[in-house]
Amino acid sequence: MSRWRVPAVLTAVVVLAQLVHLDPLVDVVTGRPPADLRLVYPFAHIVFAPLTLTADWLNGGSRGDLKGFAAWAVGVYVFCRIFFGAVPRRALREGAFALLFLAGFAAFVGWGALLDRPIPRIVAADSALVLFDVHSHTARSHDGRARFGPDENAAWHRRAGFDAAFATDHNLVGAADAWRADRAGRPPLLLAGEELSLAGLHIVALGTTQRIDNTPWNGSFDSTLLLLRRLSADSGASRPYLIASLPEYWRNHWGPDIGVMTGAGVEGFEIWTTSPRAMDIPPAARAEILARAALERHALFGATDMHGLGNAATVWNVMRLPGWRALDERALAAALIARFRSDGPAAHRVIAIRRWQTDATGAAPAVVPLNAALRLRSMSRGHAAALVVWIWLPALLATVRRRRR
């Protein structure tokens, strides 16, 4: 009966986690779950719960999370091989097992990052809510995935539940013009924008339909500030809305430079993304920019920063905008930007999938197990049932094999 102990213990863990269930979504600013939003999952996402839930977490993780996952995967593999009787005289056999492990690990990473696997979709209870993304790319960007054109960008945002998305290719415009929504009710709308590569700073310019040339202004921080001032001096309807993108403002211009940037025309800040480098921002730094935004009335944003790699969206911006469904692309972009400017941090909510983060010294090894526990608590009942099946399946198959022998 000893072979049933491990499945029994793991099943008990799953059941206990469900007894203290958490909503998988959280408002990044308030820390509270939204009452009017929920995640829905394709059937295949539930069936393959161990793989899909892990891949979703990795898609929204920091570089530290990714490295920690790799380290834990290797550690668990080595422990299992030792526990199940690996000995030095079986070196050839263990080498083969190691190669199989590496191949499986690589296949899982490739599946999670490159293939159109099942992903969660956010759904709003109120039809007046518009769910939008402020930062995404197509193959037109120098680092965009090949064949990830405007159609593919729109299709991905639709799968994740977005109603609208700004297409902000690096130093280029036109992706939104190359694609138009089916007004028979197939969102999302692709909205015009551009991501400017400047001196140690990336600025997302929302609403711009004419390319802003970055090359005269990216030689120094002073020239970058001059460009920002020139853009913000435009009082017309064509004035773009300027957002400081992660991780550049945090890594390269933290501290007094933040005030200098806002004085030059930066109106909002990204605080949560699906970029691993951007998600390296410590929780303390995020809390500081949240406090500053509340004091100075700057809008805050979640950004997928989608380049065609990775699949699951982990953050959405949510605004209540009655009548938005009757607007075309330009009108919706103008309405969103007007609210950003008038209401600042109160214009919309930033809703993300829960994850545990820390900047405490020495806490990095705990990130993976604590996030695994958080996933167990926040997964759906269907995922929990599927996980129990996956837990018991190897033991049952092993029993059948022994009886046949």
N, C-alpha and C positions, 0 to 999 in steps of 0.2 A: 504493500500500500504506500510505500515511501514515494513512488513515482507520482502519486496524486497530490503530494504536499505542495509542491511549487505551484501548480495550477490553482489549487484551493486558496493558497495565500494571495496569489495575484487577483483571483476573482473577488476575494474579500476586499482587497484594496480598491478595485473598481466600484464595488457596491458602496463602500464607505465614502468614496469620493463623490458619488452621486447623491448621497444623503446630505452633503454639505455643498450642493450645487451652486455655481455662480453663473451669472449671465456672461456669455463670451464677449459681449461688447461693453465698452466703457468710454465715457466722455473724458478725453485726455485732460481737459482743463479742470473739471469738477471732481473727477474720479468716480462719478456715479454712472450706473447703467442707464441707457436710454429706454424709456417706456414705450416709445412709438416706433422702434426699429427692431428688427430681428434678422438672424441669419437663417437661410434655407440652404439645404445641401442636396446635390444630385444623389441618386441612389447609389451609384458607384463610389461616391465619396464615403458613404456610410459603410458599405460592404468592405472596403479596403482601409478601414479606419486607422490601423497602425501606420500605414504608409502615408495616407493623405493628411492626417493630423500632424505628423512629424514634418512633412514637406511644407505645410502651411506655416508652421512655426519658423522653419528655416528661411522661407521666402521673406519674412519680415524681420529677420534677425540682424544683429550687428556682426561685424567681423569677429568679435570676441565670441559671440554665440556660435558662429560657424566653426571656429577653431575648437571651442569647447566640445561641440557635438562630435567632431572628428576624434578628439582625444578620448571621450567617453566611449565611442564606438569601438575603438581599438582596445581600450581597457577591458570592456565587457567581453570582447572576443577572446582576448588572452585569458581572462578569468575562466570563461566557459571551457576553453581547450584544456586548461590545467585541471579544472574540476572534473571533466569527463575523461581524464586519464591520459593526456598526452605525455610522452616520455621521450628523452633525447634519442634513443635508438630508432625512433620512428620519424626521424628528421625529414625524410623524403615525403612521407605522408603528411606531416604537418606543414611542409612547404606547399604542397598542393592545396591543403585547406586554406592556407594564408592567401594564396593566389585567388581562390574562389571567393574569399571574403572581400578582397580588394576589388575584384571584378563586380561583385554584387553591390558594394558600396558605391563604386563609380556609376553603375547602372541606375541606382536609386537617385543619386545626385543629378545625373543627366535627365532622368524622367521628371524629377521635380522642377528642374530649371528650364528645360527645353521643350517638353512635350505639352500638348493641350490636354492636360489631365483634368479631372473633376475639381472644381473649386467652389468655395462658399459664395453665396450671393446675398447681398443685403436687400431687405424689403422694408418699405415704409408703410405705416398704417394710415398716414394722412396723404392724400393726393396732392396737397399743396406743398409738400416737402420736395425740394429738388436736391438730389445727391450728385455732387460734382467733384471733379479732380482738377487741380490747378497746374499740374506739371507732368507731362508725358511726352514721349518722343516717337518718331517713326524711323524707317530706314534712311530718311534724308539726313538725320544727324550722323556725325562722323562715327559715333559709337552706338548707333542704333543697329539692331539685329537685321541682317539681310532678309528681304522679303517681308519685313514687318512694316507694311505701308499704312496709309490712312485707313483703308478698309479693315486691316487686321487690328489696328489700334482701336477703332470703334467697336469691332466685334469683341475684343477682350474686355473693354469697359462695359459693354452690354452684359457679358457673362457675369461680371462682378457686381452688377446692380447699379451702375452709374447712369444718371440721366444725361449728364453733360460732362465734357472733358476738354480742357484747354490743351491743344497740341502745340507744344513749346520746343520745337527743335532748336539745336544749338546754332545760334547766329543765322537762322533761316526762318522764313515764313512761307505759308502756302499750303501746308498739309491740310488745314481745315477747309480751304477752298477746293481741294481735290476730292473732297467727300461731302456729301450732303445726306442728312437723315431722311429716312422714309417717313413723310409726315402722316402716314396711315397709322402711326403708333409704334414705331420701332426706334426708340432711343438707343444710344445717346446722341446728342448733338455734339459735333466737334467744333470747338470755339478757337478763335485766332489768338496766337501768342508767340513768344520767342524767348529763348533762354540766352542771355548775353554772357559770354565768357570774358571777364574783365580781370583786373589786377588782383589776384588772390580772392576773387569774389565772383559768384555767379548770381545774376539777377534775372528773375522770371518777370517778363513784361507781358501782362495780360491785356488783351484787347487790341494789340497792335496788328494792323493788316499790312503795313509797309515795313520792310526790313530795316532794322536799326543796325548800322554798321558798327561793329565793335572794335575793328582794328585801329582806328586812331586813338582809342581811349583805353586800351588795355596795357599800356606801357608802365603805368604807375598808379598808385592809389589816388594821387592828386588828379590825374587825368580821368580816372574812373568817377570820382566825385563830380568833376566838371560835367561829364555826360549825364549823371543823375540829375544835376541841377537843371541842365538844359531840357531834359525830358519832363521834369516836374513843373517847369515854367510854362509849359503849354496849357492854356486854360480851355482849349477846345475839347470837343467830344472825342478827338483822336488821342488824347493824352493817355498813355498806358498806365496801368496800375503796377507798381514795382514791388516785388517780393524778394527778400533776401533768402537764397536757397541754402539748405544744408548740404554738406557739412562746412562749406567755405567760410560763412560768416563766423561760425563758432571756432573753427580751427585757425583762421588767419586774421580775424578782425574782432576778437572778443575784447570786452572792456570798453574803454572810452570810444573806440571806433564805432561802436553800435550807435551811440548818440550822434556821432559825425555823419553816419550813413542816413539816419532818420532825418537829420537836419538838411541833408542834400536831396531828399526825396523818397527814400525807401518808406513804404507805407505798411508793409506786413512782413511776417517772418514764418518760415516753415518750422514746425516743431515736431513733426512725426512723419517719417517716410518709409518706403520699403527698400531704400538703398542701404547696404551694409555699412558703408563708410559713414553715412549720415546718422545711422542708428547707434554709432559709437558715442554720440553725445551723452555725457553723464546726466543722470536724473537731476542732479543739483543745478547743472547749467540750464536744463530745460525749465526747471522751476524758476530760475532767475529771469529767463526771458518771458515766462508767463506773467510774473509779477510786474516786469517792466511794461509789457503790453497793456496790462490792466491800468497801470498808472498813466501811461502816455496815450492810451486809446489806439493801439496798433492792432490790426487784425492778425489772427493766427491761423495757420493752415496745415492740413495734412496733405501729403503729396505722394503719389505712387512712384513718381520718377521712372515710369515704365519705359524700358528700352527694347522690349521684346524678349527679355530673359526673366525667368521666374514666372509664376502663374498666379498665385493667390494674392488678391488685394488685401491689405491689412489695415487700411485707413480710408475714411470717407469724410468729405465735408458735407454738412447738412444744413440747408437754409429753408425756412418757411417763406415761400414766395407765391402767394395765390395768383392764379392765372398764368403761371410760367409756361404751361403746356401750349398756350396759343402763340408763344413768341418764336420767332425764327432765331438763327444762330447769333446774328449781330445784336438783336434786341435783347436776347437773354444775357449775352456777355455784358452789355451795357447795364442791364438791371442788376446783375450780380456785383459789378464794379461799383455802381452807385451805392449799393448797400454796404459794401466794404468801407467805402469812404464815409458814409453817414453814421454807421453804427459801430465801426471799429471791431473790438473783440466780441461785441454782442451781435454781430451780423449773422453768425452761423456757429454751428458746433463742429468740433473735430472728434469723430467717433472712430475708435480703433479696436482691434481684437486684443484682448488682454494679453499681457506678457509681463513677467517679473524682470525688473532691471535693478541694477545697483552700481554704485561707484565706490562701495566700501572696499578698502584694501584687503586683499586675500579672499574675497568672496567669489571670485570668478569660478572656481570649481563647483560651486553650488548652483550656478545659473541653470545648468541642464536639468538636474533632478528637480529643482524647484519649479521650473517651467513645465516639466513633465507632470508634476502634481497639479499644477494649475490647469493644464490641458485636461486632465482626468476630471477635475471638478467642473469645468466649463463646457465639456463636450455634451452632445445631445444624448437622449436616452437610446436612440438608434445606434449611435456610435458605441455606447457602452455595451449594448447587446452584441454588436459585431465583435467588439474587443474580447468579450468573454468567449465567443466561439473560437476566435484565433488563439486564445490562451489554452483552450482544452483540445483543440484539434491535433497538435503534435503528440500529446499524451495518448489520445484515443487511437491515432494511427500507429503509434508504437505498440500499443496493446494488441491491436489486430495483427500486426506483423509477428509479434511473439507467439500468438496462438497458432498462426499458420505454420510456424516453425515447429 
